[in-house]
Amino acid sequence: MGKKCLSSIGVVTLLMILLAGCSKKEQPGPAHQPAPEKAPVPEANQPVSPNTPGAAAIEQTDCPVMGGPIDRNIFVEYQCKKVYFCCEACKEAFNKEPEKYLAKLPQFKQ
């Protein structure tokens, strides 16, 4: 029984030594420089207003079918321009009669 106890202690000690060597050590490197600040971009499903940073690229803020805020993940390309919608049902309605909604879209006003 004494040899089993010493063997177990030896195995445990060996494992502790091996595991201690695996811990990540910080290595000196170049001084940390913060990344340059970027303007926040609105997340999907969030209303986009003209005052939102990064909104300049998106003129359209309302769904042409229902009039609600757009989801930037739901869109079609019509006459080489993106048209955004609030939901898939509005996208389908637009695809059936696109000319009906063009007057509501700033990207098609001249």
N, CA, C and O of each residue as an XYZ file, in Angstrom:
440
protein
N       0.817     -1.177      0.000
C       0.000      0.000      0.000
C       0.870      1.254      0.000
O       0.466      2.258     -0.586
N       1.994      1.243      0.602
C       2.887      2.385      0.651
C       3.446      2.709     -0.720
O       3.631      3.882     -1.047
N       3.725      1.675     -1.544
C       4.258      1.908     -2.882
C       3.185      2.507     -3.790
O       3.493      3.349     -4.635
N       1.914      2.079     -3.624
C       0.821      2.631     -4.433
C       0.638      4.109     -4.128
O       0.418      4.917     -5.030
N       0.730      4.451     -2.865
C       0.564      5.839     -2.443
C       1.683      6.700     -3.021
O       1.433      7.796     -3.522
N       2.922      6.197     -2.950
C       4.044      6.952     -3.497
C       3.936      7.066     -5.011
O       4.283      8.104     -5.573
N       3.460      6.015     -5.684
C       3.278      6.055     -7.134
C       2.232      7.099     -7.501
O       2.422      7.875     -8.437
N       1.136      7.115     -6.767
C       0.068      8.087     -7.036
C       0.568      9.509     -6.827
O       0.272     10.398     -7.624
N       1.315      9.721     -5.768
C       1.864     11.045     -5.497
C       2.826     11.443     -6.615
O       2.838     12.595     -7.049
N       3.621     10.498     -7.073
C       4.567     10.772     -8.158
C       3.852     11.148     -9.446
O       4.266     12.078    -10.138
N       2.774     10.429     -9.774
C       2.005     10.711    -10.991
C       1.354     12.091    -10.886
O       1.391     12.874    -11.835
N       0.764     12.381     -9.739
C       0.116     13.679     -9.534
C       1.141     14.810     -9.641
O       0.873     15.839    -10.261
N       2.305     14.615     -9.039
C       3.352     15.625     -9.089
C       3.810     15.851    -10.531
O       3.990     16.991    -10.957
N       3.995     14.770    -11.271
C       4.418     14.864    -12.660
C       3.377     15.628    -13.488
O       3.745     16.478    -14.300
N       2.090     15.339    -13.294
C       1.027     16.039    -14.016
C       1.008     17.524    -13.680
O       0.799     18.366    -14.553
N       1.228     17.834    -12.415
C       1.234     19.242    -12.002
C       2.380     19.989    -12.669
O       2.216     21.136    -13.084
N       3.523     19.355    -12.774
C       4.683     19.991    -13.405
C       4.417     20.204    -14.891
O       4.726     21.265    -15.434
N       3.844     19.195    -15.550
C       3.558     19.308    -16.979
C       2.511     20.382    -17.247
O       2.663     21.185    -18.167
N       1.460     20.397    -16.454
C       0.397     21.379    -16.655
C       0.866     22.798    -16.343
O       0.416     23.751    -16.978
N       1.747     22.943    -15.393
C       2.271     24.268    -15.058
C       3.077     24.826    -16.223
O       3.096     26.039    -16.436
N       3.728     23.975    -16.965
C       4.522     24.419    -18.112
C       3.650     24.834    -19.281
O       4.132     25.509    -20.190
N       2.371     24.449    -19.285
C       1.474     24.771    -20.389
C       0.803     26.126    -20.241
O       0.161     26.604    -21.176
N       0.942     26.746    -19.088
C       0.260     28.027    -18.913
C       0.889     29.068    -19.830
O       2.102     29.079    -20.041
N       0.041     29.947    -20.372
C       0.498     30.963    -21.313
C       1.224     32.059    -20.551
O       0.705     32.620    -19.586
N       2.417     32.347    -21.000
C       3.205     33.394    -20.382
C       3.211     34.594    -21.312
O       3.331     34.453    -22.529
N       3.080     35.772    -20.726
C       3.112     36.978    -21.531
C       4.542     37.263    -21.937
O       5.466     37.230    -21.124
N       4.692     37.542    -23.205
C       6.016     37.859    -23.711
C       6.068     39.345    -24.026
O       5.108     39.921    -24.537
N       7.182     39.945    -23.720
C       7.291     41.369    -24.024
C       7.212     41.589    -25.526
O       7.784     40.826    -26.304
N       6.517     42.611    -25.920
C       6.366     42.924    -27.334
C       6.265     44.421    -27.489
O       6.512     45.176    -26.548
N       5.902     44.843    -28.678
C       5.774     46.288    -28.885
C       4.665     46.848    -28.001
O       3.720     46.144    -27.645
N       4.794     48.093    -27.663
C       3.800     48.740    -26.813
C       2.437     48.651    -27.479
O       2.321     48.802    -28.695
N       1.423     48.411    -26.690
C       0.063     48.281    -27.212
C      -0.418     49.630    -27.725
O      -0.389     50.632    -27.011
N      -0.863     49.636    -28.984
C      -1.403     50.847    -29.557
C      -2.872     50.605    -29.855
O      -3.209     49.636    -30.535
N      -3.756     51.469    -29.360
C      -5.174     51.266    -29.621
C      -5.493     51.412    -31.106
O      -4.873     52.205    -31.815
N      -6.469     50.633    -31.560
C      -6.881     50.699    -32.958
C      -7.560     52.040    -33.219
O      -8.185     52.610    -32.324
N      -7.438     52.533    -34.426
C      -8.108     53.798    -34.732
C      -9.617     53.642    -34.597
O     -10.177     52.589    -34.901
N     -10.262     54.706    -34.136
C     -11.704     54.644    -33.928
C     -12.429     54.691    -35.255
O     -12.061     55.435    -36.164
N     -13.479     53.870    -35.344
C     -14.309     53.850    -36.538
C     -15.696     54.328    -36.153
O     -16.126     54.163    -35.012
N     -16.382     54.912    -37.095
C     -17.751     55.348    -36.834
C     -18.626     54.109    -36.678
O     -18.495     53.168    -37.460
N     -19.512     54.087    -35.690
C     -20.369     52.920    -35.517
C     -21.304     52.761    -36.709
O     -21.805     53.737    -37.267
N     -21.523     51.504    -37.082
C     -22.421     51.180    -38.179
C     -23.684     50.586    -37.578
O     -23.594     49.724    -36.704
N     -24.860     51.022    -38.022
C     -26.084     50.472    -37.448
C     -26.190     48.979    -37.713
O     -25.822     48.508    -38.790
N     -26.690     48.236    -36.739
C     -26.854     46.798    -36.890
C     -28.088     46.505    -37.726
O     -28.966     47.351    -37.895
N     -28.131     45.278    -38.247
C     -29.303     44.856    -38.994
C     -30.522     44.902    -38.087
O     -30.408     44.757    -36.870
N     -31.658     45.098    -38.674
C     -32.945     45.182    -37.972
C     -33.088     46.443    -37.143
O     -34.064     46.578    -36.406
N     -32.151     47.366    -37.238
C     -32.245     48.616    -36.507
C     -32.665     49.708    -37.478
O     -32.185     49.750    -38.611
N     -33.551     50.588    -37.046
C     -33.936     51.688    -37.932
C     -32.728     52.542    -38.291
O     -31.842     52.756    -37.463
N     -32.696     53.020    -39.510
C     -31.609     53.868    -39.967
C     -32.191     55.250    -40.211
O     -33.128     55.405    -40.994
N     -31.642     56.243    -39.548
C     -32.109     57.605    -39.767
C     -30.998     58.391    -40.435
O     -29.840     57.977    -40.383
N     -31.319     59.512    -41.062
C     -30.272     60.301    -41.714
C     -29.202     60.778    -40.744
O     -28.092     61.091    -41.174
N     -29.499     60.845    -39.444
C     -28.524     61.300    -38.455
C     -27.644     60.169    -37.941
O     -26.705     60.427    -37.188
N     -27.920     58.919    -38.324
C     -27.136     57.779    -37.870
C     -25.777     57.797    -38.564
O     -25.719     57.931    -39.786
N     -24.658     57.662    -37.794
C     -23.348     57.621    -38.443
C     -23.291     56.472    -39.441
O     -23.756     55.372    -39.142
N     -22.735     56.709    -40.609
C     -22.631     55.683    -41.630
C     -23.884     55.593    -42.489
O     -23.934     54.760    -43.394
N     -24.898     56.416    -42.241
C     -26.151     56.341    -42.987
C     -26.084     57.075    -44.314
O     -27.000     56.954    -45.128
N     -25.033     57.824    -44.550
C     -24.945     58.595    -45.782
C     -25.005     57.695    -47.006
O     -25.539     58.098    -48.040
N     -24.467     56.483    -46.909
C     -24.476     55.573    -48.037
C     -25.877     55.021    -48.296
O     -26.156     54.555    -49.401
N     -26.756     55.063    -47.309
C     -28.110     54.555    -47.459
C     -29.068     55.734    -47.385
O     -29.290     56.304    -46.317
N     -29.625     56.089    -48.523
C     -30.574     57.191    -48.522
C     -31.943     56.710    -48.049
O     -32.667     57.452    -47.384
N     -32.297     55.489    -48.385
C     -33.609     54.968    -48.051
C     -33.659     54.553    -46.586
O     -32.802     53.805    -46.116
N     -34.669     55.043    -45.864
C     -34.805     54.688    -44.451
C     -36.115     53.982    -44.145
O     -36.251     53.342    -43.102
N     -37.090     54.095    -45.061
C     -38.403     53.493    -44.832
C     -38.711     52.457    -45.893
O     -38.294     52.582    -47.045
N     -39.443     51.437    -45.491
C     -39.900     50.397    -46.410
C     -40.906     51.032    -47.381
O     -41.829     51.713    -46.934
N     -40.753     50.828    -48.694
C     -41.674     51.438    -49.641
C     -43.076     50.820    -49.602
O     -44.030     51.440    -50.071
N     -43.213     49.626    -49.060
C     -44.508     48.945    -49.038
C     -45.288     49.296    -47.778
O     -46.423     49.763    -47.870
N     -44.704     49.081    -46.608
C     -45.408     49.290    -45.340
C     -45.041     50.609    -44.652
O     -45.779     51.069    -43.781
N     -43.940     51.211    -45.020
C     -43.546     52.485    -44.442
C     -42.739     52.391    -43.155
O     -42.344     53.422    -42.609
N     -42.482     51.188    -42.656
C     -41.709     51.013    -41.424
C     -40.216     51.121    -41.674
O     -39.791     51.261    -42.820
N     -39.404     51.058    -40.605
C     -37.944     51.105    -40.759
C     -37.441     49.897    -41.540
O     -37.982     48.798    -41.412
N     -36.424     50.101    -42.335
C     -35.888     49.025    -43.169
C     -34.987     48.081    -42.369
O     -34.433     48.446    -41.332
N     -34.862     46.873    -42.879
C     -33.882     45.890    -42.405
C     -32.867     45.783    -43.531
O     -33.212     45.350    -44.631
N     -31.634     46.165    -43.282
C     -30.629     46.202    -44.347
C     -30.275     44.830    -44.897
O     -29.569     44.733    -45.901
N     -30.752     43.771    -44.259
C     -30.498     42.421    -44.775
C     -31.563     41.973    -45.765
O     -31.405     40.935    -46.407
N     -32.636     42.729    -45.901
C     -33.723     42.362    -46.807
C     -33.784     43.412    -47.907
O     -34.203     44.545    -47.670
N     -33.364     43.031    -49.114
C     -33.335     43.982    -50.221
C     -33.387     43.240    -51.548
O     -33.173     42.029    -51.614
N     -33.677     43.994    -52.600
C     -33.555     43.509    -53.973
C     -32.780     44.568    -54.741
O     -32.721     45.728    -54.333
N     -32.191     44.161    -55.848
C     -31.561     45.127    -56.744
C     -32.540     45.359    -57.877
O     -32.927     44.429    -58.585
N     -32.934     46.606    -58.038
C     -33.870     46.971    -59.093
C     -33.259     48.131    -59.862
O     -32.921     49.158    -59.273
N     -33.116     47.978    -61.162
C     -32.485     48.978    -62.020
C     -31.132     49.408    -61.444
O     -30.824     50.598    -61.378
N     -30.343     48.435    -61.036
C     -28.977     48.619    -60.520
C     -28.916     49.398    -59.202
O     -27.863     49.931    -58.850
N     -30.015     49.467    -58.484
C     -30.035     50.140    -57.182
C     -30.657     49.209    -56.162
O     -31.584     48.463    -56.477
N     -30.148     49.253    -54.937
C     -30.706     48.428    -53.872
C     -31.959     49.074    -53.306
O     -31.996     50.274    -53.036
N     -32.980     48.251    -53.133
C     -34.229     48.680    -52.514
C     -34.394     47.828    -51.268
O     -34.410     46.600    -51.355
N     -34.518     48.471    -50.096
C     -34.581     47.783    -48.808
C     -36.026     47.703    -48.315
O     -36.863     48.544    -48.642
N     -36.296     46.658    -47.511
C     -37.642     46.407    -47.002
C     -37.589     46.099    -45.514
O     -36.524     45.846    -44.952
N     -38.766     46.127    -44.886
C     -38.841     45.797    -43.460
C     -38.993     44.292    -43.247
O     -38.644     43.780    -42.183
N     -39.517     43.572    -44.261
C     -39.731     42.125    -44.116
C     -39.784     41.466    -45.494
O     -39.856     42.142    -46.520
N     -39.746     40.143    -45.494
C     -39.772     39.375    -46.739
C     -41.094     39.559    -47.498
O     -41.099     39.571    -48.729
N     -42.210     39.702    -46.777
C     -43.512     39.874    -47.435
C     -43.527     41.159    -48.273
O     -44.077     41.177    -49.374
N     -42.927     42.221    -47.755
C     -42.863     43.484    -48.502
C     -41.968     43.337    -49.733
O     -42.247     43.916    -50.782
N     -40.911     42.572    -49.600
C     -40.018     42.327    -50.734
C     -40.783     41.619    -51.852
O     -40.639     41.960    -53.026
N     -41.594     40.634    -51.477
C     -42.393     39.907    -52.466
C     -43.429     40.820    -53.123
O     -43.653     40.736    -54.331
N     -44.057     41.687    -52.337
C     -45.042     42.624    -52.886
C     -44.381     43.569    -53.886
O     -44.949     43.861    -54.938
N     -43.202     44.036    -53.560
C     -42.470     44.930    -54.467
C     -42.139     44.207    -55.770
O     -42.302     44.767    -56.854
N     -41.675     42.964    -55.664
C     -41.299     42.219    -56.865
C     -42.480     42.008    -57.811
O     -42.284     41.890    -59.021
N     -43.703     41.957    -57.282
C     -44.881     41.776    -58.125
C     -45.226     43.052    -58.894
O     -45.626     42.982    -60.056
N     -45.075     44.223    -58.253
C     -45.430     45.509    -58.864
C     -44.418     46.597    -58.492
O     -44.772     47.531    -57.772
N     -43.183     46.504    -58.957
C     -42.169     47.474    -58.531
C     -42.508     48.917    -58.895
O     -42.222     49.825    -58.115
N     -43.101     49.145    -60.044
C     -43.399     50.506    -60.488
C     -44.345     51.223    -59.521
O     -44.313     52.448    -59.412
N     -45.174     50.465    -58.830
C     -46.145     51.019    -57.875
C     -45.453     51.739    -56.717
O     -46.025     52.658    -56.131
N     -44.216     51.326    -56.379
C     -43.539     51.828    -55.180
C     -42.372     52.780    -55.464
O     -41.798     53.341    -54.531
N     -42.020     52.966    -56.723
C     -40.824     53.759    -57.048
C     -40.918     55.203    -56.570
O     -39.900     55.786    -56.197
N     -42.090     55.786    -56.569
C     -42.227     57.182    -56.143
C     -41.879     57.358    -54.664
O     -41.555     58.468    -54.240
N     -41.940     56.286    -53.873
C     -41.625     56.361    -52.442
C     -40.143     56.178    -52.146
O     -39.723     56.286    -50.993
N     -39.355     55.903    -53.166
C     -37.933     55.570    -52.975
C     -37.030     56.734    -53.367
O     -37.036     57.161    -54.522
N     -36.250     57.252    -52.410
C     -35.377     58.391    -52.716
C     -34.322     58.081    -53.783
O     -33.896     58.977    -54.511
N     -33.905     56.831    -53.876
C     -32.864     56.488    -54.855
C     -33.391     56.535    -56.292
O     -32.598     56.469    -57.231
N     -34.704     56.646    -56.485
C     -35.281     56.729    -57.826
C     -35.832     58.123    -58.121
O     -36.387     58.346    -59.196
N     -35.691     59.048    -57.204
C     -36.134     60.432    -57.457
C     -35.005     61.167    -58.169
O     -33.827     60.960    -57.878
N     -35.387     62.025    -59.106
C     -34.355     62.729    -59.881
C     -34.323     64.200    -59.563
O     -33.514     64.936    -60.128
